[in-house]
Structures are given as structure tokens and as C-alpha cells.
Amino acid sequence: MTASHLFAPRYWFIWLMLGILRLIIKLPFKWQFRFGRYLGRIIVLFPSKMRNTTLTNLQLCFPELSAVQRQQLLRKNFESIGIAMIETALGWWIPDAAIKDLAHIHGFEHVKAALQRGKGIILCSAHFTSLELAGRLFAQHLPIAVMYRAQKNLLLNKITSEARAKHYKKIIQREDIRGMLRCLKENNAIWYTADIDAGQVNSVFVPFFGIKAASITATPRYAKISGAAVIPSFFYRREDGKGYDIVFEPALTEFPSDNIEQDVTRINQVIEAAIRKQPDQYIWQYKRFKTRPEGEERFYNKN
């Protein structure tokens, strides 16, 4: 596709939104996030598939909450989604100097110790709303390679891939297994989000928030082949709006084992524990339980 095709009428609205985001990120951070929060409060008011999917996920994962508590979490989560729109633009375009003081690093000694082994690191993470900006903060303290999957929207795919290529040491397509293993062999750190439903291929059904979920086996498989350390790594937006906590947990011990289901269950447990710390900052709009074991009813049919 030529560059001119990216200016076709079907992309005009996206160009308009990108232009608005470019202007917003020139404002002070306090105003940016206030704008994003109010945007989320507006979006959640309107019925939509995204809203229904979010509520379905919250009902599945937090059965202990009352209906009122889930509605409160729903609204707070959409505020976070609104802020994430601003954070995504910041992650794409803002200079390093403007965000250098936003990261509050915890547990970096675990990264140093793992790198001394010389077999690379898999930074096992998850899809929190501040993903794009957090990636920039990770990269300022540790040169990282990132795994990615091409987006269907060609314009957004171009912008995202160009931004990531600029800020990360290497970007690797999820299908490029050899490239990923080569990167680990060179003792690099790869940032990898393991909380996806990729269907039944290379997945096992193990609990996630107490529900059988199709969960990819990639993390233990890659760790076994490469000998890389697996370090759970997460990021949380501070409630006071003054930066982000970037957390590196100790490398998983006795991992991987000889039981793939046990290993994937362990990864799910690590991710679940991280989400429970700040459930409003997780991307609940994703259909995490879309693939069901044979014979089980689908959760999202009503959407």
C-alpha cells in the first residue's frame, strides 16, 4: 500500500483523532489526564459492545462484588481507558526527556541478576491500560525487545510499528519464533504479554480468575528452549497522578517444569495477582474468555 492510500476517506476520522491527541499531549500532564478521565466517563454512559464485554468480564472475574461495586469498578475502568488514549499518544510521540522522571522502579536487582546468567530474560507482563507509555518507561531503564502482532487497521499499524521501532531495541512479530530465540540467545530482555486468547492452537485450558481460559503455552516453551529467566514485570499508574510504578518481581524458580499445564497455570496466577492490585487499570474490554472448551456456552454471545 502506498502512502497516499493512508489518506483515503476511511482514515479521515482517525487522522482527526490523531491530530487532537497531538495537541492534547502538549498540555501539562495534569490537564491531559483530567481530559482523559472525563472522556472515559462519557464513553461509559453509552451502550456498546465494548461496555458489555467489560461488564461481562467483571461479572465473571469478580463474583464476590455486588452489582453496585461492579458498576463502580466499570466506571473507574473506563476512566482509565480514557487516560490510556492520552498515554498511548505520549508513548508514541513524547520525547524521552519529558517522561524521564515518571518511572518509579522497583526490583531492578532481579533484572541485573538474571542478565548475569547470560541467557536472556522474558519480562512476562499483561495488558494494562498504560501499556504504550509504560513500555517507554521500561525502555529508558532497560533496552528491551518487544513482541507484537500487526493490527488490521493499516494506518494505526504503521504509526504503532514506527513508534515502537524508534523506542525499542528490537520489535519482533509474534510469529517470528526464531527471531525471538535469537534475541534471547544474545542475552537481551524481551517484553512479552502472556494474557491473550489465541484460540486452541498452542494453548491449554487452565484457570484464570477461577474460569477455564485458553492460555498460551509460549512462555514456558520459550524459557525451556532458551534457558531464559522469566521475570514477572508489571506497571501501575499512581493514584496521585505523579508517575508510574514499574515493578520487576523475582525470577520464577523451578520454571519451567515438566508439566506444561502447571507452568501456564502459574503464569496465569502471577498475572491475576498483578491485576488484583489495580483491577481498574486492566484492559477488561478484551474478550479474554472467548474460546471455550468444547460443549461450553460462550460468554459473549449476548454482546
N, C-alpha and C positions, 0 to 999 in steps of 0.2 A: 504493500500500500504506500502511495506517495504522500508527502506531507500535505498536499492540497486536499486530500480526502479527509484529513482530520478537521477541516473547516466546513465540512458538509453540514447541512441544516440540522441533522440529527444530533450534532455535537454542540450546537449553539448554546443550549441551556447549560451544559457542563462548562463551556468556556465562560459564561456569565458568572457561574458559581465560583469558578477558579479565580476570576478577576476580583470578586467580592472578598474571597479569602485572602488574596494578596494584599488587599487594603486593610483588612482586619488585623493581620499579623504585624502591621506597622504601629498598632496601638500598644499602650502599656499592657503587660501581661494581665494585670488585674482586670482591665476592661475587656480584654479578649475572652477570658474565662467567664466573665459575667455574661457576655453576649452569648457564648456557647451554652451556658446553663439555661438561660431564658429560651434559647432556641429549642433545647430538649424539652422544656416544659410545654412548649407549643406543640411539638411533634406528637407527644404522647396523648394529647387531647383527641386526636383524630383516629378513628378505627382504621386499622391497616393490617396486612399480613404480618408485618414486622412486629407490631404491637401484640398480635395474637400469639405469634411464635414465642415472644418474650414471656408473656404471661403463662403459656403452656409450660415452658421450661422452668419457670419459678414454681409452678404448682407441682411439677414432678420432683424437683430437687429440694424443695423446702416444704414438705407436707406438714411440718411442725408449726409453720407460721399460720396465723389466722388470715382470713381474706383481706382484712384491713391492713395487716402487716405486709402482705404481698403487694397490695396496691401502693403502699408507701415505698417499698423496695423498687417496684416498677417505675414509679415517678423519679426516684433518685437515680436509677439506672439510665433513664432517658436523659436526665441532666448530664450524666457522664458521657453519653453518646454525643450530645450537643457539644460538649467541651472537646470530645475526641475529634470532631471535624476541624476545630481550630488546631489541635495538637498535630493532626495529620499534615496540615499546611506548614506548620512550624518544622515538622520532621523533614519535609521536602525542601524547604527554601531558606530557613533562617541560618545565618552564619554561626559557626561554632562558638565564636566569642560571646554571642548573645545568650547562650544557654549553658556556658561552662560552669556556672555556679548553681545550677538547678539540681544536680545529682548529689544525693547523699548515699555514699557507697557503704555497704555492709558485707563483711565476709570475703573481701578480696584475697585474703590469705589462702583461701581454699583454691582459688584460681592459680595463684603462684605455685602452690604445692603441686597441683595437677600438671602444670606446664613443665615442671622439673622432671616429670616421668618421661617426657618426650614423645608421647603417643597421641597428643591432641586432646581436645575437650569438646564434649557435646553439652552445650548450655541448654538444658531442657526447660522450655518455657511454655507459655499458654497465651491465648488471645484475650488480653486485657485491652480496654478501650484506648489506652495511651500508647499502643504498640509502636506506632511510627516514631513518635518523639522519644520514647524510651530506647528504641534502637539506636538513635543518635547518641543518647547519653551513654549507653553501653560502649559504643564505638569510640567515644572520647577517652575512655579509660582502658580499653582492651580492643586492639584491632580484631574484628570478627568477620567471618563469612556468614552469609545468611542464605537459607533455603527459601525458595519462592515458587509460586505457581502462577503462570500467566493469567491475567484477567481477561474476561470475554470482551469488555469494553476496550477497544484499541487505543483510545485517547488516554484513558486512565492508566492503562498498562504501560504506555510509552512514558508518561510522566513519572509513574512509580518506579519503573525499572531504571530510568535515567537518574533519578534522585538516589536510589539505593546504590547504583554503580559508583556514584560520586562519593558517597559517605562510607561505604563499607569496603573492606579489603577485597572481598570477592562475593559475587552473587551466583548461586548455584540452583539450577532448576531441580525441582523435587525428583524428577525422573532421572537425573544425572547421578546415579549411584557411584559410578567410577570417579567422577569429579569430586564428590563428597569424600570418598575414602582417600583419594589422593591428597585432599586438603588436610585431612586428619593426620595422614602419614607425615606431612610436613610440619606437624606439631602446631597446627592452628586451632583456634576456637570457632566452632560452628554454632550459631544460634538457631535453635530448632523448636518449633511449636508442635507439640505432640497431641493436642486436644482436638483432633479432627475426625470426622466420619468420612472415610474414604471408600465406603462400601465394604463388601465382604472379602475382597481380594487383599491378601496380606494383612488381615485383621482377625481379631478374636473377640468374642462377646464376653466382656468382663464388667464388673460393677463400676459405675461412675455415679456418685450420689445415690448409691443403692439400686441403680437401674442398669440392667444389662445394656451395654453400649458397644457398638462396633468400634474397636480401638486398634489403631495401627501397631504393628509389631516392629516398626523400623528402629526405634531407639535401642532395644536390647540387641537386635540383629546387627546394627552398625557398630555397637560397642563391642560385641563379641568378635567381629571380623577385624576391627581396627585396634582393639585394646584401649580405646579412648576412655577417659574418665567421664562419667555423667554427673554434671553439677546442676541441680535444680536452680533456676535463676528467674526471679520474678521482679515486678516493678509496681509501685503503688503511688498514686497521686496523693500528696499530703493534703489533709483536710484544710489546713490554713492557706492553701494555695501557694506555699513557698517551696516549690520544688517537688522532687520525687525520690522515694526510697528505692534504691537499686540493691536487691538482695541476692547474694551468692550463698547458697547453702552448702554444707559439706558434701563432697562427692559421695555418691551411693556406694556402699560397701557390699561385698559379695554379690555384685551385679556385673554382668548378667549371670543368672543361674542356668540350670539345665531345664528349667520349666518356663516356657515362653508365656503361658497364661499368668503364672505367678509374677513374672517380671512386668508384664503390661499392667496387671492389677496394681503393682507397686507404683508405677508411673502415674496411673490414674489417682491413686491415693495422695501422692505428692501434689498433684495439680489441684485436686479437690481441697486439700488443706490450705493451699495458697488462695484459692478463690474464697473460701470461707472467711479469710481475714478481711477482705474488702469485696463482698459479693456485688455491690452496686457498680464496681469498676470492671466487671467481666462482660464480655460480649454475649449476652443471652439471646441476641437476635439470630444467632446461628442455630440451625436445626441439628443439634448435636446427636439427637436420638432418631434421626431419620431412618436409618437402616435398622430393621428389626429382625430378630430370629424368625425362622420360618414358622408360620402359623400365628404369630403375634400381631395384634392390631396396631396399626400405625397411629402415632400420637398426633400428627399434624394434619390429618385428613380434614378436620373442621376448619382449617385455615383456608 
